[in-house]
């Protein structure tokens, strides 16, 4: 049997990672918007940012809310491997999103063009993160296999 972790603890850790990381990037984008980094194309920047974070953040916070309101996750255990994989991929994903915002001054590509181009690598990575999170949450709900 693989190592197990409390589903409630694991979900809280994932929620903290996504909330702190998402809020940090959210405030960076607010500051860039306020200081005119996007010129008159602020909507384009936010149209890139929101779908980049909100689906996964909504999933995690929704599961956490469901746990809190229904008593779900009490005493349930999740596979530590899938938790670590989900946490690690999530951290990598948030770092790559941040890199898009922070590394642009070192390139010749305008920020909005770089944001559009980043969908080439962020899209597949977001799919992997969502798949692993889904496996972790579903497997945690069913409990360990016997």
C-alpha positions as CSV (number, residue, x, y, z in Angstrom):
1,X,0.0,0.0,0.0
2,X,1.3,3.4,-0.9
3,X,1.8,6.2,1.7
4,X,-1.3,8.0,2.6
5,X,-2.1,11.6,3.6
6,X,-5.2,13.1,5.1
7,X,-7.4,14.3,2.3
8,X,-8.4,17.3,4.3
9,X,-4.7,18.3,5.0
10,X,-3.8,17.8,1.4
11,X,-6.7,19.8,0.0
12,X,-5.9,22.7,2.4
13,X,-2.2,22.7,1.2
14,X,-3.3,22.8,-2.4
15,X,-5.7,25.6,-1.6
16,X,-3.1,27.6,0.1
17,X,-0.6,27.1,-2.8
18,X,-3.2,28.2,-5.4
19,X,-4.7,31.0,-3.4
20,X,-1.3,32.6,-2.4
21,X,0.2,32.0,-5.8
22,X,-2.9,33.3,-7.6
23,X,-3.3,36.3,-5.4
24,X,0.3,37.3,-5.8
25,X,0.0,37.1,-9.6
26,X,-3.4,38.9,-9.4
27,X,-1.8,41.8,-7.6
28,X,1.2,41.9,-10.0
29,X,-1.3,42.2,-12.9
30,X,-3.3,44.9,-11.0
31,X,-0.1,46.9,-10.6
32,X,0.9,46.4,-14.2
33,X,-2.6,47.6,-15.3
34,X,-2.5,50.6,-13.0
35,X,1.0,51.7,-14.2
36,X,0.0,51.4,-17.9
37,X,2.1,48.3,-18.8
38,X,-0.6,47.3,-21.2
39,X,-1.5,50.7,-22.6
40,X,-5.1,50.6,-23.8
41,X,-5.2,46.8,-24.0
42,X,-5.8,46.1,-20.3
43,X,-8.8,43.8,-21.3
44,X,-6.5,41.7,-23.4
45,X,-4.1,41.1,-20.4
46,X,-7.0,40.1,-18.1
47,X,-8.5,38.0,-20.8
48,X,-5.3,36.0,-20.8
49,X,-4.9,35.9,-17.0
50,X,-8.3,34.9,-15.7
51,X,-8.7,31.7,-17.8
52,X,-5.1,30.8,-16.9
53,X,-5.8,30.6,-13.1
54,X,-9.5,30.7,-12.4
55,X,-10.7,27.2,-13.6
56,X,-8.2,25.4,-11.4
57,X,-8.5,27.8,-8.5
58,X,-12.3,27.5,-8.6
59,X,-12.1,23.7,-8.6
60,X,-9.8,23.6,-5.6
61,X,-11.8,26.2,-3.6
62,X,-15.0,24.5,-4.6
63,X,-13.8,21.1,-3.3
64,X,-12.6,22.8,-0.1
65,X,-15.9,24.5,0.4
66,X,-17.8,21.3,-0.2
67,X,-15.6,19.6,2.4
68,X,-16.3,22.3,4.9
69,X,-20.1,22.4,4.4
70,X,-20.8,18.7,4.1
71,X,-18.2,17.3,6.5
72,X,-16.5,15.6,3.5
73,X,-13.0,14.4,3.8
74,X,-13.4,13.6,7.5
75,X,-11.0,10.7,8.2
76,X,-10.5,10.1,4.5
77,X,-7.0,9.5,3.2
78,X,-5.5,10.3,-0.1
79,X,-2.5,8.9,-2.0
80,X,0.6,10.9,-1.0
81,X,2.2,10.3,-4.4
82,X,-0.7,11.9,-6.3
83,X,-0.8,14.8,-3.7
84,X,2.9,15.4,-4.3
85,X,2.5,15.2,-8.0
86,X,-0.5,17.6,-7.9
87,X,1.3,20.0,-5.6
88,X,4.6,19.9,-7.6
89,X,2.9,20.4,-11.0
90,X,0.7,23.2,-9.5
91,X,3.8,25.0,-8.2
92,X,5.6,24.6,-11.6
93,X,2.5,25.9,-13.4
94,X,2.2,29.0,-11.2
95,X,5.9,29.7,-11.6
96,X,5.6,29.4,-15.4
97,X,2.7,31.8,-15.3
98,X,4.8,34.2,-13.2
99,X,7.8,33.8,-15.6
100,X,5.6,35.0,-18.4
101,X,5.0,38.3,-16.5
102,X,8.5,38.7,-15.0
103,X,10.8,37.6,-17.8
104,X,9.3,39.7,-20.6
105,X,11.7,42.7,-20.0
106,X,14.6,40.4,-21.0
107,X,13.1,39.5,-24.4
108,X,12.3,41.5,-27.5
109,X,8.7,40.3,-27.5
110,X,6.0,42.7,-26.2
111,X,4.3,41.5,-23.1
112,X,0.8,40.9,-24.6
113,X,2.4,39.0,-27.5
114,X,4.3,36.9,-25.0
115,X,1.1,36.3,-23.1
116,X,-0.6,35.0,-26.2
117,X,2.5,32.9,-27.1
118,X,2.6,31.4,-23.6
119,X,-0.6,29.6,-24.2
120,X,1.4,27.1,-26.3
121,X,3.1,25.8,-23.1
122,X,0.6,26.8,-20.5
123,X,-2.4,25.1,-22.1
124,X,-0.8,21.6,-22.1
125,X,0.6,22.2,-18.6
126,X,-2.7,23.4,-17.3
127,X,-4.3,20.2,-18.7
128,X,-1.8,18.0,-16.9
129,X,-2.3,19.9,-13.6
130,X,-6.1,19.5,-13.9
131,X,-5.8,15.8,-14.7
132,X,-3.6,15.1,-11.7
133,X,-5.8,17.2,-9.4
134,X,-8.8,15.3,-10.7
135,X,-7.2,12.0,-10.0
136,X,-6.2,13.1,-6.6
137,X,-9.6,14.4,-5.7
138,X,-11.6,11.5,-7.1
139,X,-9.3,8.8,-5.7
140,X,-9.4,10.6,-2.3
141,X,-13.2,10.5,-2.4
142,X,-13.3,6.8,-3.2
143,X,-10.7,6.0,-0.6
144,X,-7.8,3.7,-1.1
145,X,-8.1,0.7,-3.3
146,X,-8.0,-2.7,-1.6
